[in-house]
């Protein structure tokens, strides 16, 4: 009989190891609480490690490294992400792969560095000027820290794009006993050198994505730019070919969503009258709440959304198939709920929100119980 | 057989205003590269926003064009990414406005001495936005326009030099430009060449004599090798499947929450990990969460440990079953979290004014029996002996595995002896 071994581990360690196995080779970082554990692990694990003097530089170095063929990752919290934002837009327009792990903490501004939160989702929804979508993957468990971290690296490379791994203080710092033998093996995705002749740096060859020819290539000259450009990478104003390329940036992220769409829909044998919708760290409380409700004879189904952005049609369909919904997220207004329903919450939609401490299983269970009495 | 020299420029029409010095700089650079027989595929031209960034489409090399003021940092990323590929030249352009934004990037490139040439086209003004002055606009120029003349410019050549650039120079004369460019291109490490000119649209008209306005030519060298970026072999952070198997049993069925409260430097975080690991040895699921102020070397230090027979999803601990409190800092931090459900193990020094409505208080002189560093361990071990959540042997195994076991094991023995 195989014996179970468990180790005390945190999500930062799982994510760092998973990213390295998935092909991330350079960590560029500037320290910020609560993301420092990944910085420390990456210092040991990544084949290259660069200590940048600030977050603006971090993103610029990552972009340069990615353009030269490396697969960079970093980790930061909102104050750092805010400084990176212009660079993230640049990398998005240049179509450069990178993974940015966000360890959410209580804002606004400096807020409270060691208090968790789920408050940065709306920011990510609009982070690219013009409203272009960026893949946002949000781990809801230690297992996810492993598999989604690897998925983020793979997606960044496949689609030549920045990808966010949206975590929070609790996911990256709290340690749990964990059986690592259950973790699925990670096989790094290696880009094939698919070039259509004559080579045009921004002509899509597969999955609406151009071949990634690195700066310094000995066969093809490449031209990378953040300004509006044509398929040759030549800067153009609002000309049809250039605008088509700009539109492709959005289409690329949406078209390939099935490849990186992750969610968990937990149902009993019979469909429950209410669906709990949650993400990130609050999913752990929701899992406990579902058990409590089951015991109390008030069953609820659970949807843990892991690919938060862009919003998949499949997610909307699941949500639309319930007449009562309880959103649970650790922010003031219910940001994922707002993305789906806008600021005017429909009558059948309820929310458990809060700041400064984790949403408890009891709070979620009570909100579900209320829906049983409601209408 | 004469080597066929590759053309470096695309042949596109230069987009610069008539008489602009930028065109002269581009032509001279192309000639220097061609004369040196450098292949187009070995050159990466990095540029950003502003008139200096107009060079992007002119080069028939690899190019990358980014954000205003950031080309030195972007170029550093490229240079570091290509450092293991022999023969590649990263040539980065920036204007005086961009260099003002990205001053730190320039100093960082110099400090790291990355293998990159930075060509700074200083035409005294922001040419694309209306001729505003930059941090590199000379005092003489500002005297003429009667604006900020008391504020001196950054001498970026000297700044780069004292920051460690392999070579940093300023050239004013077009006749000597090629020579300076050759030196900048041929030198390994970070080289900066400031090329002075006057914006024909916004500067030249106002000026009597170019050479009266610009800073004097200068050139400096530091004899140091470039910083090399080399891939290193690393070991996995963990091997899947590693860890402890259960070798003891525990009577715990329902979730137990333990709060450890002490001060920075008192080993509270380590003790939390020891308990959580001992829980694994006793076949339980465990979590451990630390809390301490941002000033990690002072103030409170609190650890939360959860022991459970079931899987632990939610890791919050609202009302602890047990609190082990060994210092005043710790007590003040967790005071609000103690409830009638909580049994408190308290250091004797805190007994006098302890008046919280808790389930039970047990007081022992932990601090008198061991050093402040070991107080939390002694108190936690003694609590474990009394509460019997886990066998003390599980904790002993964890401590025995630690590199400081010689320090810790006698503390555990004291807990065993203590009545």
Interface residues (C-beta under 8 A of the other chain):
Chain A: X3 X4 X5 X6 X7 X8 X9 X13 X16 X17 X20 X21 X25 X33 X41 X44 X45 X46 X47 X48 X50 X53 X54 X56 X57 X60 X61 X62 X63 X64 X65 X66 X67 X68 X69 X70 X86 X87 X90 X94 X113 X114 X141 X170 X173 X174 X175 X176 X177 X178 X179 X180 X181 X183 X215 X216 X217 X218 X219 X221 X222 X223 X224 X225 X226 X227 X233 X234 X235 X284 X285 X287 X288 X357 X358 X360 X361
Chain B: X40 X41 X42 X44 X46 X56 X57 X60 X61 X62 X63 X64 X65 X66 X67 X70 X73 X74 X75 X76 X77 X78 X79 X80 X81 X82 X85 X88 X104 X105 X108 X229 X231 X232 X233 X234 X235 X236 X237 X238 X239 X240 X241 X242 X243 X244 X245 X246 X273 X276 X277 X279 X280 X284 X285 X286 X287 X288 X289 X290 X291 X292 X294 X312 X313 X314 X315 X316 X318
